[in-house]
């Protein structure tokens, strides 16, 4: 019998994780291509990787959302800079 303190761990769905990451990257590349290669994304990529290694789907999804927001924000910053210089 399992101890009441223990929580059952669900198996990590690597196919779903890969699908979610691919969708995030496609969305960012389609809508905000300037942000796809931004260095500011690194921390969110690392957070997503850490969450995946921990099999933590909630943290993984949060990291992907932060990745998309940050990429969008960086692309908009780049666009504003180009508009003000052009």
ZAPA-267462 format. One record per atom (N, C-alpha, C): chain; x, y, z. Coordinates in nm, 4 decimals. Layout:
<recs>
REC chain        u        v        w
REC     A        X        Y        Z
...
</recs>
This chain:
<recs>
REC chain        u        v        w
REC     A   0.0848  -0.1177   0.0000
REC     A   0.0000   0.0000   0.0000
REC     A   0.0895   0.1241   0.0000
REC     A   0.0556   0.2185  -0.0836
REC     A   0.1345   0.3418  -0.0953
REC     A   0.1075   0.4321   0.0238
REC     A   0.2104   0.5021   0.0617
REC     A   0.1998   0.5990   0.1704
REC     A   0.1080   0.7134   0.1269
REC     A   0.0256   0.7683   0.2192
REC     A  -0.0643   0.8776   0.1820
REC     A   0.0103   1.0044   0.1429
REC     A   0.1392   1.0151   0.1779
REC     A   0.2191   1.1327   0.1436
REC     A   0.2625   1.1319  -0.0023
REC     A   0.2608   1.0182  -0.0637
REC     A   0.3121   1.0054  -0.2000
REC     A   0.2031   1.0374  -0.3023
REC     A   0.2463   1.1041  -0.4070
REC     A   0.1571   1.1366  -0.5176
REC     A   0.1963   1.0489  -0.6358
REC     A   0.0974   0.9923  -0.7007
REC     A   0.1257   0.9099  -0.8176
REC     A   0.1788   0.9992  -0.9294
REC     A   0.2850   0.9551  -0.9926
REC     A   0.3453   1.0297  -1.1016
REC     A   0.2901   0.9764  -1.2330
REC     A   0.2402   1.0685  -1.3136
REC     A   0.1887   1.0295  -1.4448
REC     A   0.3065   1.0167  -1.5410
REC     A   0.2980   0.9241  -1.6337
REC     A   0.4071   0.9116  -1.7306
REC     A   0.4155   1.0375  -1.8169
REC     A   0.5365   1.0775  -1.8500
REC     A   0.5595   1.1963  -1.9314
REC     A   0.5299   1.1618  -2.0767
REC     A   0.4439   1.2382  -2.1370
REC     A   0.4044   1.2162  -2.2761
REC     A   0.5002   1.2931  -2.3668
REC     A   0.6045   1.2274  -2.4116
REC     A   0.7062   1.2948  -2.4920
REC     A   0.6520   1.3383  -2.6279
REC     A   0.5581   1.2629  -2.6818
REC     A   0.4989   1.3021  -2.8110
REC     A   0.4207   1.4315  -2.7966
REC     A   0.3435   1.4440  -2.6896
REC     A   0.2692   1.5678  -2.6648
REC     A   0.3654   1.6830  -2.6413
REC     A   0.4703   1.6589  -2.5646
REC     A   0.5685   1.7639  -2.5370
REC     A   0.6316   1.8126  -2.6668
REC     A   0.6686   1.7214  -2.7540
REC     A   0.7287   1.7596  -2.8822
REC     A   0.6285   1.8360  -2.9681
REC     A   0.5039   1.7928  -2.9671
REC     A   0.3991   1.8602  -3.0443
REC     A   0.3786   2.0028  -2.9931
REC     A   0.3720   2.0203  -2.8618
REC     A   0.3525   2.1534  -2.8040
REC     A   0.4697   2.2459  -2.8372
REC     A   0.5912   2.1938  -2.8280
REC     A   0.7094   2.2745  -2.8598
REC     A   0.7098   2.3132  -3.0069
REC     A   0.6759   2.2192  -3.0936
REC     A   0.6712   2.2480  -3.2373
REC     A   0.5648   2.3533  -3.2684
REC     A   0.4492   2.3428  -3.2043
REC     A   0.3426   2.4408  -3.2256
REC     A   0.3857   2.5798  -3.1788
REC     A   0.4538   2.5872  -3.0657
REC     A   0.5017   2.7161  -3.0146
REC     A   0.6014   2.7776  -3.1117
REC     A   0.6941   2.6976  -3.1609
REC     A   0.7944   2.7478  -3.2540
REC     A   0.7315   2.7892  -3.3869
REC     A   0.6381   2.7098  -3.4374
REC     A   0.5692   2.7459  -3.5621
REC     A   0.4916   2.8760  -3.5458
REC     A   0.4193   2.8902  -3.4354
REC     A   0.3411   3.0114  -3.4115
REC     A   0.4321   3.1331  -3.4087
REC     A   0.5409   3.1217  -3.3355
REC     A   0.6331   3.2341  -3.3247
REC     A   0.6954   3.2651  -3.4612
REC     A   0.7389   3.1630  -3.5324
REC     A   0.8004   3.1828  -3.6635
REC     A   0.7042   3.2398  -3.7668
REC     A   0.5798   3.2016  -3.7602
REC     A   0.4790   3.2490  -3.8555
REC     A   0.4375   3.3929  -3.8249
REC     A   0.4219   3.4258  -3.6978
REC     A   0.3684   3.5560  -3.6604
REC     A   0.4744   3.6597  -3.6243
REC     A   0.5840   3.6155  -3.5690
REC     A   0.6884   3.7066  -3.5216
REC     A   0.8268   3.6494  -3.5535
REC     A   0.8586   3.6332  -3.6822
REC     A   0.9839   3.5665  -3.7179
REC     A   1.1090   3.6350  -3.6640
REC     A   1.1019   3.7655  -3.6424
REC     A   1.2182   3.8361  -3.5884
REC     A   1.2533   3.7862  -3.4478
REC     A   1.1570   3.7334  -3.3775
REC     A   1.1798   3.6914  -3.2398
REC     A   1.2291   3.5493  -3.2232
REC     A   1.2284   3.4718  -3.3307
REC     A   1.2612   3.3293  -3.3197
REC     A   1.4036   3.3039  -3.2726
REC     A   1.4969   3.3855  -3.3158
REC     A   1.6373   3.3610  -3.2811
REC     A   1.6873   3.4521  -3.1694
REC     A   1.5977   3.5212  -3.1042
REC     A   1.6368   3.6162  -2.9996
REC     A   1.7030   3.5450  -2.8825
REC     A   1.8101   3.6041  -2.8351
REC     A   1.8837   3.5487  -2.7200
REC     A   1.7963   3.5450  -2.5948
REC     A   1.7010   3.6375  -2.5857
REC     A   1.6152   3.6432  -2.4665
REC     A   1.5289   3.5177  -2.4517
REC     A   1.5202   3.4376  -2.5552
REC     A   1.4409   3.3139  -2.5481
REC     A   1.5126   3.2026  -2.4723
REC     A   1.6436   3.2148  -2.4610
REC     A   1.7228   3.1065  -2.4015
REC     A   1.6717   3.0645  -2.2642
REC     A   1.6421   3.1605  -2.1777
REC     A   1.5980   3.1241  -2.0422
REC     A   1.4678   3.0448  -2.0457
REC     A   1.3801   3.0743  -2.1417
REC     A   1.2538   3.0014  -2.1511
REC     A   1.2741   2.8633  -2.2131
REC     A   1.3679   2.8536  -2.3063
REC     A   1.4036   2.7228  -2.3610
REC     A   1.4598   2.6337  -2.2506
REC     A   1.5457   2.6917  -2.1679
REC     A   1.6046   2.6166  -2.0574
REC     A   1.4987   2.5773  -1.9545
REC     A   1.4035   2.6674  -1.9286
REC     A   1.2954   2.6359  -1.8343
REC     A   1.2091   2.5225  -1.8881
REC     A   1.1805   2.5261  -2.0178
REC     A   1.1002   2.4187  -2.0789
REC     A   1.1760   2.2864  -2.0724
REC     A   1.3047   2.2917  -2.1000
REC     A   1.3854   2.1698  -2.0940
REC     A   1.3876   2.1127  -1.9520
REC     A   1.4068   2.2002  -1.8534
REC     A   1.4096   2.1545  -1.7137
REC     A   1.2751   2.0929  -1.6744
REC     A   1.1663   2.1572  -1.7163
REC     A   1.0334   2.1036  -1.6852
REC     A   1.0129   1.9682  -1.7520
REC     A   1.0611   1.9551  -1.8750
REC     A   1.0495   1.8267  -1.9449
REC     A   1.1296   1.7186  -1.8735
REC     A   1.2485   1.7530  -1.8278
REC     A   1.3315   1.6560  -1.7557
REC     A   1.2656   1.6136  -1.6245
REC     A   1.1877   1.7048  -1.5659
REC     A   1.1155   1.6733  -1.4425
REC     A   0.9781   1.6127  -1.4696
REC     A   0.9431   1.6002  -1.5980
REC     A   0.8115   1.5498  -1.6394
REC     A   0.6984   1.6324  -1.5779
REC     A   0.7182   1.7634  -1.5763
REC     A   0.6214   1.8560  -1.5167
REC     A   0.5477   1.9298  -1.6287
REC     A   0.4325   1.8769  -1.6664
REC     A   0.3591   1.9327  -1.7795
REC     A   0.3127   2.0755  -1.7546
REC     A   0.2729   2.1063  -1.6331
REC     A   0.2269   2.2426  -1.6021
REC     A   0.3399   2.3419  -1.6222
REC     A   0.4551   2.3145  -1.5633
REC     A   0.5708   2.4034  -1.5812
REC     A   0.6153   2.4090  -1.7259
REC     A   0.6055   2.2983  -1.7963
REC     A   0.6445   2.2918  -1.9369
REC     A   0.5565   2.3846  -2.0204
REC     A   0.4257   2.3745  -2.0003
REC     A   0.3333   2.4617  -2.0749
REC     A   0.3554   2.6086  -2.0386
REC     A   0.3801   2.6372  -1.9127
REC     A   0.4075   2.7755  -1.8698
REC     A   0.5329   2.8287  -1.9373
REC     A   0.6357   2.7451  -1.9460
REC     A   0.7609   2.7867  -2.0101
REC     A   0.7398   2.8129  -2.1590
REC     A   0.6600   2.7295  -2.2247
REC     A   0.6317   2.7521  -2.3667
REC     A   0.5522   2.8800  -2.3880
REC     A   0.4564   2.9067  -2.2990
REC     A   0.3802   3.0325  -2.3103
REC     A   0.4722   3.1528  -2.2906
REC     A   0.5624   3.1443  -2.1935
REC     A   0.6571   3.2527  -2.1698
REC     A   0.7500   3.2683  -2.2905
REC     A   0.7883   3.1588  -2.3516
REC     A   0.8716   3.1591  -2.4718
REC     A   0.8017   3.2361  -2.5840
REC     A   0.6751   3.2054  -2.6059
REC     A   0.6007   3.2726  -2.7127
REC     A   0.5817   3.4210  -2.6821
REC     A   0.5461   3.4529  -2.5583
REC     A   0.5280   3.5942  -2.5197
REC     A   0.6568   3.6732  -2.5371
REC     A   0.7662   3.6150  -2.4918
REC     A   0.8949   3.6834  -2.4994
REC     A   0.9388   3.7018  -2.6440
REC     A   0.9205   3.5997  -2.7255
REC     A   0.9543   3.6116  -2.8677
REC     A   0.8696   3.7165  -2.9368
REC     A   0.7417   3.7199  -2.9041
REC     A   0.6516   3.8222  -2.9603
REC     A   0.6965   3.9613  -2.9170
REC     A   0.7232   3.9771  -2.7885
REC     A   0.7644   4.1075  -2.7369
REC     A   0.8952   4.1541  -2.8006
REC     A   0.9886   4.0629  -2.8180
REC     A   1.1169   4.0981  -2.8800
REC     A   1.0967   4.1373  -3.0262
REC     A   1.0132   4.0637  -3.0980
REC     A   0.9850   4.0965  -3.2386
REC     A   0.9200   4.2340  -3.2495
REC     A   0.8273   4.2634  -3.1619
REC     A   0.7615   4.3948  -3.1644
REC     A   0.8608   4.5055  -3.1309
REC     A   0.9529   4.4792  -3.0390
REC     A   1.0564   4.5769  -3.0055
REC     A   1.1440   4.6034  -3.1277
REC     A   1.1816   4.4971  -3.1974
REC     A   1.2637   4.5092  -3.3185
REC     A   1.1864   4.5892  -3.4247
REC     A   1.0595   4.5579  -3.4428
REC     A   0.9784   4.6292  -3.5425
REC     A   0.9657   4.7765  -3.5088
REC     A   0.9446   4.8071  -3.3823
REC     A   0.9341   4.9488  -3.3420
REC     A   1.0650   5.0204  -3.3684
REC     A   1.1761   4.9555  -3.3408
REC     A   1.3060   5.0155  -3.3656
REC     A   1.3290   5.0386  -3.5142
REC     A   1.2894   4.9443  -3.5969
REC     A   1.3047   4.9596  -3.7413
REC     A   1.2160   5.0721  -3.7934
REC     A   1.0965   5.0831  -3.7396
REC     A   1.0035   5.1888  -3.7828
REC     A   1.0543   5.3276  -3.7444
REC     A   1.1140   5.3380  -3.6272
REC     A   1.1608   5.4696  -3.5813
REC     A   1.2910   5.5093  -3.6513
REC     A   1.3640   5.4114  -3.7047
REC     A   1.4891   5.4409  -3.7753
REC     A   1.4691   5.4543  -3.9254
REC     A   1.3526   5.4149  -3.9735
REC     A   1.3335   5.4100  -4.1185
REC     A   1.2538   5.5194  -4.1690
</recs>
